[in-house]
Amino acid sequence: MEYETPLFFHLMSYADRAAHDVVDMVSGNPDWEPPAALREALREYADFHPAEFQYPPSDGLLELREEVAARRGVDVDQVVITHGAGEANYLAMARALERDAGTEILLTDPVYPYYPGKTTMLGGTQRFVATDEAGQLEPADVREAANEETAAIVVNTPNNPTGAVYPAETVRELVAIAEERDALLISDEVYDHYDLSGRFASALEVDSDHRIVTNAFSKSMAITGFRVGYAIFPPQLVENARSRHMLVNVAGSRPSQYAVLRALRETEPEYYERNRDLLAERVETFTNALDAAGADYTRPQGSFYVMARFDGFPGTLENVERLIDEAGVAGMPGEAFGESKSDWLRFALVTPRVEEAADRLATYFE
């Protein structure tokens, strides 16, 4: 089996090799400060006994699992601490395909490209359901696409790349469709702290044995390098997920989990509110410049991303490389996210140079 290297890595390397200054808007690495308690915990950890530098429990530090369970209103035995949201989604999709309830994964178009890659790696097949222009998913379209081979429906809310936030009625319907088809709804909620709409609804609000929720602290605490995520499984699916996690990773990072636990317990809501406000300001700055450039764009309800379309400049890899070379701005080609956004470009607003990047784009396309 051949695996395709994600375009994120190609474009970050391409931008790094440029001989001139480039504003990086490729991937969602937050540029703001992590919680102060997290830094303090790391400093404290350096002086711990050597026993604390050894393997933690494979499914995560018990105290962290208990904290997650209490916050999410689930039993601690349902929580597995993972190597970021990436592994959480991998485990969830694996469990869906291992149930012998189908070999097909329903994905949205546009789609975060790691989902189809994981599907292929796990031996499943993809079927895509188009969203509307704002990125909203119509449950009736999902119900029509679902069939006896549907093992899982994978959604991401708030969404990468569109910024859509699914309302509670959509989430309830998606769980209902999964139940009707004896499938699993896998809800990736990694951007839940960056809901700018006030409409975000977690799939955990629906009581069902047919949904798995995945998340991580990578975005909410601005620590993508720490690789601490989690998955919440129905009780009957969690044991095999633990076993696969152990076989793939043995265990996660004990210092990272300790630091996240401290930050969860000691960080006030104002930390998250400040970061949401910063993101909202950047959305306004960037979209105002896109207006000046005469571009079409999506205004995100959540997450970090704006998609833009410029006349006569489709979202191809070649054109993104041209923007790096000629405008000094690095984004992502829309074609990486599916056919429906092949005319678009995606920009991550996780840089203090958002206004500068917007000005460069406006000048380039004027």
Stockholm file with secondary structure:
# STOCKHOLM 1.0

chainA/1-366         MEYETPLFFHLMSYADRAAHDVVDMVSGNPDWEPPAALREALREYADFHPAEFQYPPSDGLLELREEVAARRGVDVDQVVITHGAGEANYLAMARALERDAGTEILLTDPVYPYYPGKTTMLGGTQRFVATDEAGQLEPADVREAANEETAAIVVNTPNNPTGAVYPAETVRELVAIAEERDALLISDEVYDHYDLSGRFASALEVDSDHRIVTNAFSKSMAITGFRVGYAIFPPQLVENARSRHMLVNVAGSRPSQYAVLRALRETEPEYYERNRDLLAERVETFTNALDAAGADYTRPQGSFYVMARFDGFPGTLENVERLIDEAGVAGMPGEAFGESKSDWLRFALVTPRVEEAADRLATYFE
#=GR chainA/1-366 SS CCCCCCHHHHHHHHHHTCSSCCEECSSCCCCSCCCHHHHHHHHHHTTSCGGGGSCCCTTCCHHHHHHHHHHHTSCGGGEEEESHHHHHHHHHHHHHHHTTSCSEEEEEESCCTHHHHHHHHTTCEEEEEECCTTSCCCHHHHHHHCCTTEEEEEEESSCTTTCCCCCHHHHHHHHHHHHHTTCEEEEECTTGGGBSSSCCCCGGGSCCSSEEEEEESTTTTTCTTTCCEEEECCGGGHHHHHHHHHHHHSCCCHHHHHHHHHHHHHCCHHHHHHHHHHHHHHHHHHHHHHHHTTCEECCCSBSSEEEEEBTTBCCCHHHHHHHHHHTSEECEEGGGGCGGGTTCEEEECCSTTHHHHHHHHHHHHC
#=GC SS_cons         CCCCCCHHHHHHHHHHTCSSCCEECSSCCCCSCCCHHHHHHHHHHTTSCGGGGSCCCTTCCHHHHHHHHHHHTSCGGGEEEESHHHHHHHHHHHHHHHTTSCSEEEEEESCCTHHHHHHHHTTCEEEEEECCTTSCCCHHHHHHHCCTTEEEEEEESSCTTTCCCCCHHHHHHHHHHHHHTTCEEEEECTTGGGBSSSCCCCGGGSCCSSEEEEEESTTTTTCTTTCCEEEECCGGGHHHHHHHHHHHHSCCCHHHHHHHHHHHHHCCHHHHHHHHHHHHHHHHHHHHHHHHTTCEECCCSBSSEEEEEBTTBCCCHHHHHHHHHHTSEECEEGGGGCGGGTTCEEEECCSTTHHHHHHHHHHHHC
//
